[in-house]
Amino acid sequence: MSVIVSSESSDNYRQRIEVDERHELYTDLPTSAGGEGSAPDPHDYFDVALGTCKALTVTRYARDKGIPLTGVSVEVSHDGSEERQGRYAMSVVLTLKGSLTAEQRASLLRVADKCPLHKLMTTAEVSIDTQLSEGAFSQ
């Protein structure tokens, strides 16, 4: 999988995101940071990644186990006020739809916390190697 992020213009912060040459998204800085707020900012995508992973994980588990889940909603919020000190607090509210027993609801809640991105965000050591491309040039 490949993600390419490229500037749309030198006059603003808006960036075009291409995922696997099949999906196109955009990002921008909020107006409070000098952007136009025309698209989600990178922190929003971080939160989106967690919420979508939980929703997909719960949905797949319910289908695999024959649990009558008819829908799921995941609300993710964060408190980034201590991010520079190494703390990024996220809060998730999971809404499960369907005629579910208390046991099924508890099972789906446990599964939500086992989604791959939840584990990645809380247990993995992530390393990032950034390099200049050989084709870098001025234009």
C-alpha positions in Angstrom: 0.0 0.0 0.0 1.2 3.5 -0.8 0.1 6.9 0.4 1.2 10.0 -1.5 0.6 13.5 0.0 1.2 16.4 -2.3 0.7 20.2 -2.1 -2.1 21.6 -4.1 -0.7 25.1 -4.1 2.1 27.1 -2.6 -0.5 29.7 -1.4 -2.2 27.5 1.2 -1.7 24.4 3.4 -4.2 22.1 1.7 -2.8 18.8 0.7 -4.1 16.1 -1.7 -3.8 12.5 -0.3 -3.8 9.6 -2.7 -4.1 6.1 -1.2 -3.1 3.2 -3.4 -3.8 5.2 -6.6 -7.5 4.4 -6.0 -8.7 6.8 -3.3 -8.4 10.6 -3.0 -8.7 12.6 0.2 -7.6 16.0 1.4 -6.2 17.5 4.5 -5.7 21.1 5.6 -4.8 23.0 8.8 -7.6 24.4 10.9 -8.1 28.2 10.6 -6.7 28.5 14.1 -3.3 27.2 12.8 -3.3 29.4 9.7 -5.1 27.0 7.3 -8.4 27.3 5.6 -10.1 24.4 7.5 -11.2 23.1 4.1 -10.6 19.4 5.0 -9.8 17.3 8.1 -6.4 18.0 9.7 -3.9 15.1 10.4 -5.1 14.7 13.9 -8.6 14.2 12.6 -7.4 11.4 10.4 -5.6 9.8 13.4 -8.9 9.8 15.2 -10.8 8.6 12.1 -8.4 5.6 11.8 -9.2 4.5 15.3 -13.0 4.9 14.9 -13.2 3.2 11.6 -11.0 0.3 12.7 -13.3 -0.3 15.7 -16.4 -0.1 13.6 -15.1 -2.6 11.0 -13.7 -4.9 13.6 -17.0 -5.1 15.6 -19.0 -5.5 12.4 -16.9 -8.3 11.1 -16.8 -10.1 14.4 -20.6 -9.8 14.7 -21.1 -11.3 11.3 -18.6 -14.1 11.9 -20.3 -15.0 15.1 -23.9 -14.6 13.9 -24.6 -11.7 16.4 -27.6 -9.7 15.2 -25.8 -6.4 15.0 -27.7 -4.1 12.6 -25.4 -1.1 12.8 -22.6 0.5 14.7 -21.7 4.1 15.4 -18.3 5.1 16.9 -17.7 8.6 18.2 -14.1 9.5 18.8 -12.9 12.7 20.6 -9.6 13.7 21.8 -7.8 16.0 24.2 -4.5 17.1 22.6 -3.7 19.8 25.2 -0.8 17.7 26.6 0.4 16.3 23.3 3.8 18.1 23.6 4.2 16.3 26.9 3.6 12.9 25.2 0.0 12.5 26.2 -2.9 12.3 23.7 -6.1 11.3 25.4 -8.8 9.7 23.2 -12.3 8.9 24.2 -14.5 6.5 22.3 -18.3 6.0 22.6 -19.5 2.9 20.8 -23.2 2.6 19.9 -24.4 -0.9 19.0 -27.7 -1.3 17.1 -29.8 -4.4 17.0 -31.5 -6.8 19.4 -28.4 -7.7 21.4 -28.1 -9.5 24.7 -26.0 -8.0 27.5 -23.5 -10.7 26.8 -23.3 -9.9 23.1 -22.9 -6.2 23.9 -20.1 -6.9 26.3 -18.4 -9.2 23.8 -18.6 -6.6 21.1 -17.1 -4.0 23.4 -14.2 -6.3 24.2 -13.6 -6.9 20.5 -13.7 -3.1 19.8 -10.6 -2.7 22.0 -8.8 -5.4 20.1 -9.0 -3.7 16.7 -5.6 -3.6 15.0 -5.2 0.2 15.2 -6.2 0.3 18.9 -3.4 -2.2 19.5 -1.0 -0.3 17.2 -1.7 3.0 19.0 -1.3 1.6 22.5 1.3 -1.2 22.3 3.6 -1.0 19.3 6.9 0.8 19.0 6.6 2.7 15.8 9.7 3.7 13.9 9.7 6.3 11.1 12.5 6.7 8.6 12.2 9.9 6.5 14.5 10.5 3.5 14.7 12.9 0.6 13.8 11.4 -2.7 16.5 11.3 -5.4 14.1 13.2 -7.7 13.6 16.2 -5.4 13.9 19.5 -7.3 12.8 23.1 -7.2 10.0 24.3 -9.3 
